């Protein structure tokens, strides 16, 4: 097994990542899982030409496992996601890749805990990752880990701790040079940090401040990152809803519907459904009725999810 073989697998990973960013997990999750169980398994079983090739192969394999875990989250299967994340973590441990391992602990397992409404677990993951990474990890890696720590504190309403960590993450990322960063963290640009900060501020009840960072996130993330745009547009709608600006909430909600309808992302559907559910108390207001009807036609799954949530409440 040579570096050329690893390069082929890396190209396939890049393709799957781009499809995931643009379209969500959808049918691609099954394809990624199949690739892991077949082509990647065969690649891992072959003897390698050099130690450098072994390390490069491990990085690519870890990337596939991380992507499969993220797609499981997107498909609404957190248990499957955790299994993939733990396999990825085992790969980094076996290959002594401490920085990537710390990243997986915080950004994947930590975010998964936040997704499951377990901020204390998320904080434990992120704190252990920060200790493991120390100063040997790259600035962007440490910034991403620090952002998860901030998200966990914000979810628990601990504004002072969350704010201090936000400032720390901003300072770390400002010292990052993209070309010097590992390939797996280069996506973490100021736009992605702005998204993390906006979620923190929203959880802390700082809606106007969150909107400023959401503007940076939406403008900077790239038009091809459709799932990210849908999630941020839905969060923007939620910030307007929280301050009683229903017209603005409906406008942002429509953007979220448009973006989400271009994906097969379950997370996007749930985020739009949350906005629609939040607008229930204004159901008789014409812009709200128009948005709900638009969502029914363009993204019917979100309307069904919103109704199911309302019945559950």
N, C-alpha and C positions, 0 to 999 in steps of 0.2 A: 504494500500500500504506500503510494507516494504522495507528494504534495499536490500533484495534479489531480489525484483522486479526491483529496480533501477539497480542492478548489471547486470541483464539480458539485460536491455536496453543498458547499458554501453558496454557490450560485443558486441552487435549488432552494436553500433556506431564504436567501434574499428575495426570491420570487414569491415564496409563500408568505413572507412577512409583508410584502407590498400588497398582495391580495387581501391579507387580513386587515391591514390599515384601511384599505379602500372599501372593502365589502363586508367586513366582519367575519366571524367564524364560519357560519353557514355550512355549505357542503365541503369547504376546504379543511375543516377540522378532521373529517374522516380521512381525507387524503394525507394530511400531515401524520396522523396516527399510523396509517398504512405504511408510509415512507419510513417512519421510525422502526416499525416492526419488521420491515423487509430490507430495504436498501441500507439504512443506517446500521441495522444489526449486522449485516454482512460486512460493512465497512469496519465496524468495531472488532469483528472477529478476525480480521486479517492481520498478519504481522506487518509492522510498520518499518519503513526504510530508515528512520532516524528518530531520535528523541524529539526533535523539533516537530516532526510529522505527528508524533503521538500527541504532543501538546496542542497542535493545530486541530487535529481530529477531535480532541476532547472539547475544545472551544465550540466547534461546530455542533457536536452532539448535544452539548449543554444548551446551545441556542435552540435546537429543535425541541428539546424537552421543555424549555421555558415557554416557547411559542405554543406548544400543545397545551400546557397548563393554562396559559392566558386564554386560549380558545375555549377551554372547558369552562372557565369563568364566564366568558361571553355567551356560552350556550346554556348557562344556568346549572352547571354541575360542579360545585365547589369541592366536593369530595374527590372527584377525578382530577381536578386542578391540583389539589394538594399532593396527590400521588405523583403527578408529573414533576411538580416543583421539588419534591423530596428526591426524586431520581436525579434531577439536574444538580441538586446540592451534593448528592453522593458522588456525582461525576467530578465536580470541582474539588471535593475532598480527596478523592483518589489521585487527582493530578496536581494537588498542592496549589490550587488556584484560589488563594485566600480572598483576594479582592472580589472576584466574580462570585465566590460563595457568599461573602458578606452582602453583596448586592442582592442576590437571590433571597437571602433571609429577610432583608428589610423590604425591598421593593415588591417582591412576589408574595412571600408568606405574610409579610406585614400588611400589604394592601388587601390580601385575601381575608385577613382577620377584620379589617375595616369594612370590607364588603359584607361580611357576616355580622356586622354591628358588634364587634368585640374589640373596642379600642385599647383595652388594657393588654390583651394578647398582642395586638399590633405593636404597642409600645415595647413590650418585652422582646419581641422579635427584632425591632429596630434598634433597641439599645444594645442587644447582644451583637448585632451586625456592626454597630458603630465601634464597639470594643474590639471586634475581630479585625475590622478594616484599619483602625488606628490611622496613622498618617501615611502609611505605605500605599494606600489606595489613591487613585487619581482624584483630582478636585471634583470632577463631575460625579464620580461614584459617591464620594462623601456628601456632595450636595443632595443627591437623590436619596441617600439614606437619612440625612438630616431632615429632608422634607417629609418623609414618612413619620419620623418622630414628631414633627410639628403637627401633622394631620391627626395623630393619635391624641396629643394633648388638646388640640382644638375640639375634637369630638367629645372630649370629657369636659369641655368648658373651661379649660385652664389657659386663659388668654395670655398671661405673662410668660409662661413657659413656651407656648406656641409662637408668640411673637419673637422671642429671643432666638428660637431655632430658625424661623423664617429669615431673619437678618443674617444668621450664620450661613444658611444655605445660599443666600444671594451672594454673600462674600466669597464663598467657596467657588460658586459657578463663575463669578467674574474673573477668577484667576485661572480658569480652565482654558487650555488651547486645544481646540477640537482635534487637530492632527496628532496631538500627543496622547489622546484618550484611547482606551481600548475600543475596538469596533462596537462592542455590545452596549456601550453607554453613550455613543456619539449622538444618539437621538435626543439626549436630554439637554435641550437648548433652553434659553431663557423663556421661550413660549411654553415649554412643558413645565418649567418651574412656576410660571405664572398661573397655570392651571392648578397646580398643587396649592399655591397660595390662595387662589380664589376659593377653593374648597375649604381651606382652613377658615378664611374670613366668613364664608357663608355659615359654617358650623358655629362660629362665634357670634353670629347675629349681626355682622358688619356688612350688610348688603351693598351699600353704595361703594365701599372700598373693594368688595369682591368684584363688582361690575368693572371697575377700572382694570383689574388684573385679567378679567375675562376678555376684555377688549384686546389686551396684549396677546393673550393665548390664541384667540380666534384669528387675529391678523397674522400671527407669526408661525402658526403650526404647519401651514401648507395646505393648498386646496385638495391634495390627494388624500389627506388624513381625514376621511369623511366621518368615520366613527368618532374621532376626537371632536370634530366640529359639531356633531349631533349632541354629544354629551355636554359640551360647553354651552351650546345654545339652550339646551334644556335647563342647565344650571342658571344661565342668565335669566330665563323665564321665571325660575323659582325665586331669584333675588327680587325681581320686580313684583312678583306676587306677594312676597313677604312684606314689602313696603306699601302694598295696596295700589300699585300702579297697574291696573288690570289691562289697559290698552297696550302698554309696553310688554306685559307678560304674554299677551296673545300674539303680538308681533314676533317676539323671540320664540314663542312656542311654535309658531308656523315655520320658522326657520329650522327648528329642531325636527319637526315632522318631515320637512323636505330632505334634510340630510339623512335622517334615519331611514326614510323610504328608499334611499339609494344603497342601503346595506342589508345584510341578513343578520344583523347584530341583535341578540337578545337583550344586551345591556341597553342599547339605544331605545328599544321598545319600552323597557321598564322605566327609563328616565322620562320619556315622553308621557307614559301612562301616569307617572307621578305628578307631572305638571297638570294633566287633565283632571286628575283626582283633586288636586289642590284648587282647581277652578270650580269645583262642584257647587260651592256656596254662591257662585255668581252665574249659575246656569241660565238664568233668564236674561242676562245681559247679552245684547246682540253680538258683539265681537267674540264672546265666549261660545255662544251657540254656533257661530260661523266656524270657529276653530275646531270645535268638536265634530262638526259635520265634515270639515276638510280632513281631519284625522281619520274619520270613519271611512272616507273614500280612498285616501292615499296610504294610510297606515292602519288598517283595521285591527291589527293585533294589539296596538296600543289602546284603542278604545275598549276592546274586550278585557284587557288587563286592568284598565282603570275601573271598569264596572265590577270586575271580580274583587278588586281591592276594596271598593266601596261596600260590597255585600259582606266581605269579611270583617270590615270595621263595625 
